[in-house]
Amino acid sequence: MASQHTYSTDSKSNILPLRPVVKDYAWGIRGLDSRVARFALESGVIDEVDPDAPYAELWLGTHPSGPATIRDGTSLEQAVGGQLPFLFKVLSAGKALSIQAHPCKELARDLHRDNPKEYADDNHKPELAVALTPFEAMCGFRRLEEIAILIKKHPEFAACISNEAKLKVFLCSQEEEDKKAALRCLFKSFMSCPRETSSGQLKVLLRRLQKEQSCDFVHPHEEPPWERKCARAILRLAQQFPGDSGAMAPFLLNYLLIAPGESFYMAANEPHAYVAGEIIECMACSDNVVRAGLTPKFKDVDNLVSMLTYSMGGPTINAGTPAYGDDRIMRYTPPTKEFEVMVITCNPGEDITLPRLPVPAIFIVIEGSGNTDNDDGQRLVMRPGRSYYMPSDCPPLTLAVNSSKHGPLRIALAHENQHIDQPNLSTSSHGAKTWKGEFALPPESPRPSPRSCLAAPSPDRPLDGTANSPAHSLSTGNAIRLAKTAAPYIGPSFHRSVKLPGLFNACRPTALCQWLL
C-alpha cells in the first residue's frame, strides 16, 4: 500500500535512538513495579525512579502534548519531516482509567473548535492494545439481554435508571436498531441519575456485595461465576473511586481479561475503560478523550451519551497473524490507515531479518537483549526500554540473540498501516471467527429475549459454572485445551478461539476454570 504521507530522507538509513516522554497520571503503577518507569530509566529520560510516584505512559511519537526527541536533542518531528500519523505508547495501569470514548474526526473538529482547552487537537483516536501482562479492561456495551439480567438482580442498579428506560429494555423488539435505542435511553438515564441517588444506591450495593462475597454467606442459588467476578470488579472500582457511580460500569460494559500477546481494537465512539495491567498501545496521533466517570478530571457526559454507537458485544480478541511467512513476527492490523503493530520474538541462538519498510517506523525493546545489524554496518545493542526511530526505506534490519542468553529478545514495532485491506482486528466480535473451540457456545444457539431475562437465570445455562457445566469435569488435558480456546469476557458466553501463549500451562484445572469463567 502506498503511504498517505511524505517523509523526510535527511536521516538517510541510520536507525536513531529515541528519548520518549513519560506521563505520570495518577492511575499509573508506582515505582519500579511500572514497566514505564523501568523503560524511562533505561532510555535516559529520568535519572532515578521515585518508589512512591506513578509512572503511567511512555509516549513515542510527534504529538505536541508529548513529542519524543532523538538522543542528540533533535526533535523526532524534524527527523521525520513532519507529523507521524500514529502515536506509540507503553501503558502501565495500577488502577482504572476513566470511562471514556474517543471522538471520530468530525466530532473531534467540533470539540477542538468549541473547547480547545479540554480537546487539544482535531483528530480522531482509534486505538489498538497488545497485552504485555494479563490485562483487565471494560470494552463496549454488554448485550441487552445481559444488562436486563443485571437490572433484575441488582435493585440498587435499577434504582439509578428511570422506569421509562427499564421498560424500553424489557419490551423492545429483537431488531438491532430498537435494541440500540433502548440501550441509549438506559445509558443516558444512568449517567443522568442525580449524584445523591447514585451515591446512596452505590453504598447499599457495596454493603450487599461485600456480604455476599464473604465466606459465611449462603447464596440462595448458585450464581454464574461471571456475575461473581462482575461483583468483585465493582467492589474494587468503588474502593479506587469512592462515591463515583462509575463503579457500576461492569453492569453495562463487557469486562475483559486478556493474556500477554493478545490484542483488541477500539474504534472511535466506543466506550471503554482500562482497569489494570500493562500494554503496548498504538493510536492515531491524537490525545482527545471524552470522559464520563471514574475520574476527577473534566467529565463531558452529554457529548459521551450523544457520540456513542451503542453497538453491543465486545471487541474481537486476536493473538496476531504471522507476517512474512514467519510466526516469530506477529502482525496486529486494525481497520484504520494510520497504524499497525508487529511484535517480533527472537529466541537465543537465532536471528531474524526484517524486510525494508516503505514508511518510517518506531520500535521499542519489550524484553530480553540482543544485537542488530543492517546492510550499512550499523550495530545497536538491544536492552528492555530502548526505543528507536527507523526511517523509511531503511536497509533490512537483522536481530540476533546469543545462544548463551536465557530468554528471547522481543520488540514491538509500529508504522503506518501497510495491510489496510487485510485487517485482523475489529471493534465488534460479531461475524468474527470466534466460535471455534470445544466449549464455545455456537452462534446459532438461542439467546434469551429481554422478556425471558425477567426470570431467574437457568441453572443449566451452558457454561454458567454450575454442576451441569462441563468445566467441573475437566481433565488436565481438557483444561489446557480450554485455556487455548476460552473467552476473555466475564460474561455468560464465550467469544473467541485464539491461542494463549502458555500462560496457564502450569495451572490446576480448578484454578484455571475459576480464572476463565
N, C-alpha and C positions, 0 to 999 in steps of 0.2 A: 504494500500500500504506500502510495506517495505521501510524504509528510505534508501536513497542513501549515507548517511554519518554516520560515527561513532562518537558518542558524549561521553564526559566525564560524569561520575556519581559522581564526587568528591563532588559536591554541594548537594548531597543527594536529599531530597524532598523540601528543602526550596526555596520559591519564593524570589528572591533577587531584591532590589530596584536599579534602574539604574541612572547613570548620562549621559545623552545624549550629543551630540556635536552640537553646534549652528553654522550655516553658515550665514554670513552677506552679501550675494550677493546684488548688487545694486538694483535689481528688487524687493527685499523684502518689505513687509509692514512695515511702520515706527512706532516705539514706541509701546505703549500698545494696539494699534489697531491690532497688529500682534498676532495671537494665538501662534506663535512660541516664541515670547518674553514672553508672559504670562506663557507658559509652562516651558520655561527655568528658569524663576524666581521661579516657584513653585518647580522645581526639584533641585534647588540649583546650577545650572550651572552659573548663573550670580547673582550678589548682588542687582543690580538695572537696570532699563530699561532706556536707553537713548531715549528721545522722538524724536530725530532727526535721529536716526540710523535705517537702515533697518535690519529686522530680517526675513530671507528668509526660512531657512530649519532647522529642528531638526532631527539629524541622530541617529538611534538606530540600531546598528549592529557592525560588526567587520572589516569593510573595513579600510585599512591603512590610507586613507585620512581623516577619522573621526571616530576612534574607540571609542565606548562607554565603560564606566567602571562601575563596581559595586560601590555602595556608599562608601564602605570601601576602595576604591582605587585599588582593584583587577581589572585587565583587563577583559572585557567580553570574550575575546578570551580564556583566561586561564580558566574561569568558564565553558565555552562551551567545551573546549578541542580541539579547532581548529576554523576554519572559519565557520560562519553561511553561508548557501547558498544564503541568501537573505539580503537585506538592507531595513529597515523600516523607513519611514520619515513622518514628518508633514511639509507641504509646505504652505507658505503664500505669495502670489504673488500680489504686488501692481501695477506692470506694466509688460509688456510682457517679457517672456523669449525668448531666441534666437530661430530662425527657425533651427530645428535640427533633427537628427535621431541618433539612437544608433546601433552600428555595430553587425552583427552576430558573432559567435565565431571565425570563420575562418578569417574574416576581422579584428576582434579585435586583434588577434595574430599578424597579419601583421602590423597593425598600431602601436601596442606597440613595436614591434621589430624595426620599422623604425623611430618612433618618440615618445620615451618614455616620453619626457617632456610634450607633449600635451595629450598623451593617457597613463594613469597611470597604467593600468592593461590590461590583455589579455582576459578578459571575455566579454561575450555578456551582454546586458542590456534590456531585455524585462521588461515592467513596467505596473502596474495596479494603477489606481487612483480612489478613492472614495471621492465624494464631501462632504465637511463639511459645505460649504456655497454655494449659487448659484455661479457657476464656468463657466468661459469662456475659450475656447481653440480652436485652429485650429488643426485639426487631419485628416491626409490622404488627398489625392487629390480629388477635385471635379470630378464629371463625365465630360467627354469630352464635352458633349452637353451643360452643364452649362458654361464651360470655353469658348466655341465658342460664346455663347450669350454675354459674358462679353467682349470678344475681339472686337466684332462688336460694342458694345455700348460705349466702352471707348477707343477712338483713342490713348490716351496717353499710355495706357497699351499695345495696339497693336504696338505702335512705338518702344517698348522695345523688340520686338520679330521679328526675321528675317522673310522675305517673305516665305522662304522655310518652316519654321516651321509652319507658319499660313496655308499655302497650305496643309500641311500634316494633320493638324487638320480638315480642312473643307472638304477634299477629301478622307479621309481614309475610309475603309470599316467598316462594323459593327463587324468584327472579333475582339475578345478581344486582341489578340496579336498585331494587327495593331493599335488599339487604344493606347495600351501601348507604342508602338514605336513612335507614333505621340506625345504622352504626354511627353515622354523622350526628344524628339527633341525640343519641346516647352520649357520645363523647362530648358534645357541646354542653349538654346538661351537666355531666360530671365535672367538667372543667369550670363551669359557671356556678357551681354549688357555693353558697356563702361559706367563708372560711370558718365561722363559728360552728356551722353544721358539720362540715367535713372534718374539722379537728376533733369535735366531740365524738363523732361516729368512729373516727380512727382510734381514739382512746379505748372505746368499748370493744372494737375489733381486736386490738392488740391484747387486751386483757383475756379475751376468749381464746385467741390463738395461742397465747403463752400457756394457758391452762391446758389446752388440747395437745400441746407439744410435750407436756410433762409426762414422765414415765408412769405416773399413777392414774392418768386419765384413761377411762374406759370409753372407747368410741362406740356410739350406738350402732354403727355399721362400719365395716372396713372401707375406708375411702381410698380412692386410687392414689398411688404414690405421687402422681403428677400434682394432685391437689395439695398433698402434704408439703411437697417442695415449693409450691407456689406460696403456701403459708409461711414457710421459713424465709423465703425471699422477702416477703412483706415485712416480717419482723426485723430483718437485717436492714432494709432500707429505712424503716422508721427509726431505727437506732442511729443511723447516719444523718437523717434529716428529721429531727423531732417536730411533730406538728404539721408536716408537709403531706397533704393528701396524695401527692405523687407517689407515696409509698404503696398505694393501692394499685399502681400501674400494672403489676403482674396479673391482675384480674382482666386487663384489657389487651396487653401485649404478649406476644409469644416470648417465652423465656428460653434462651438457647444456652446449651453447654457444648462447646466445640473443642476438639482436640488439636494439639500442635500440628501444623501443616494443612489444616482445613481452613476454608475461607468462605466469606459471604460478601455480597454486594448490596449496598443501599443506594437506590436511585433518589433523585430529588423528590421532595414532597411525601416522604415515607417516615413514620415515627420510629424512633429508636432511642435507646439509652444503654451505653456500655456500663457494665456493672463491676467487673473485676478481672484482672489478668493482664497479659502483655501481648501486643500485636505489632506487626508492621502494617501501616495504613498508607494507601495512596488515593489521591483525590484530584479533582480539577483544582487549578490554582485559585483557591478561594478560602475565606475564613468566615463565611456567612452562616450563622446558626440562629434559628428561631426556637426559643426555649419556652417551656411551659410548666416545668416542675422539677423537683429535686435539685434546686439551685438557689443560692442567694442573689444570683445575677438578674439582670433585666429579663422579665417574662413578657412574652408577646402572645398571649393566649388567643386573642381574636384572629391574628394572622395565622397562627398554627391551625386553628379549627377550620379556617376557610381554605387553606392551601392543600390539605391532605387529600390523597386519592381515595382513601377508605377501602383500598384493596385488603383482602383478608388472607391469612396464611403467611407463614414466614418465608424468608429468602431461601433460595437453593444453597445447600451446603456442598462445597466441592473441594476435593483434595488436589486439584490441579490436573493438567494434561501434559504428558511428556512432550517436550519440544525438541526439534531437530533429530528426532528418532532416538533420543537418549533419555531414559527415565530418571536420570540423575538431574535433569533440568526440567523443572515443573513450571508450566505456564498458567497464569491466572488472568483471564481475559474477560473484562466486563463489556457490556454493550454500549460503550461510550468511547469516543475517539481520542480523548485526552491522554489516556494512560493504560498500561498493562504492567504486570509484575512477573518476574521469573525468580524462582528460588533454586539455587544451584548447590548441589551437595557433592563434594569431592572427598572420597574416602582415603585413608592412609595408603600410600603406595600407588595411588592413581593420579592421573591428570585429566583435565577437561579443557577443550578449546572451544571458546565461544566465538561464533561467527561475527563478521563485520556487521555493524548496525548502521542503517542509513540515517539514524536520528541520534541526538545526544541521549546519554543515559546517566543515571546516578546509581551507584551501588554501595552497600554497607555490609561489613562482615558481621554476621549474626553470632557465630560461634566457631571455635576451632582456630587453627593457624595454618599458614602455608605461604606459598610464594606465587608471584605472577611473572609472566614473561610475554612479550609480544614481538612482532617482526622487527620493530625498531630497537630491540635490545633493552627496552625499559623494564626494570625489575622492581617489584614492590613487595614488601613484607606485609602479609595479611594478619591482623590481630582483631579480636572482637571489639567493635565500636569504631574502627577506622572506616571512613567513607571517602568516596572518590567520584569525580566527575569524568565521564568518558565522552569526548567529542564525537560528533557524527563521523562515520566512515573511519573510525579508529581501526588500526590493524587488528586481526583476530587476537583475542586475549586467551592465554593458557594459564589455568590454575593448576598447581601441583602441591601435593601433600607428601611429606617424607614418610616412609614406611614405619619409622620409629614413633610416629605420633599415635596418641591413644584414641583419638576421635576424629570425625570428619571436619573438614572446613565447609562452612555453609554461608553463602552470601545471598542477599536479596537485591535485585536489580529492577529499576523502574525506568520506563521510557514511554514515548508516545505510542499509542496502540497501533501495532502492525498487523493485527488479526481481527479487525473490527467485524469482518464477515464470518468469524469463527468464534464467537463468544462462548465461554463455558460457565458463565455466571449470570444470574438474573435476579431481580428483586423478589419474584414470587416462585414458590415451588410448584405452582400449578403447571402441568404439562411437562415438567422436567422428568428425566428418567430417575425417579427417586423411590420407586415402589418395589424394587427387587429385594431379595433377602427372605430368609426362611420365615421370619416372624413378622414381616411387614403386612399391614392392612392394605389389600389391593384397592386400586382406585374405584373399581366398580362396586365395592362394598357399600351397603346402605349406610347413610349417616342420619342421625336423628334430626327431625324437624324442630324448629323453635318451640312448637307446641309440645312435642314429646319431651322436651328438656324440662318442662314443668314438673315431670315426675322425677323421683329419685333415680340417680344413675343405676343402671342394671348391674347386679353383682357378677354377671357373666360376660360383661362387655370385653371384647378382645383386648388383651394387653393392659388390663386395668390393675394388674398386680395382685388379684385375688387368688383364691385357691384354684380357680379354673384357668388361670393364666399359665401358658407354657413356661414362663420364666421360673416357676417354682420347681420344675422338674429338670432343669438344665444340667447336663453333664458338663465337665470342664471343657471338653471339645466344643460342645454346642455354645457354651458361654463365650468362648473366643470367637466363634463364628458370629454370634450375636454382636460382639464388640466391633466386628468388622462391617456390620450392616445396619447398626442401630441408629435411631434418630437422635439428634441432639436436643429435640424440643422437650420441655416439660409440658406435656400435653397428652391427650388420650390416644393419639395415633402416631405412627412412625412416618417419617417423611424423607428418608434419604438412604442411599445404599453406596456409600463411599468407604474406602478402606481407612482404618485408623492406623497410624504409624507405630504399632507395637506398644501403645500406651498402657494397655490393660493386660498384656500377656501374663503378668505375674499376679493378677488379681484372683481372688477366690470367686467362684460363680456368684455366691450370695452378695458379696460386696459389689461385684460388677453390676449385678442387676439393680441393686439399690441406686447406684450412680446413674445407670441408663434410664431407669423407669422413674 
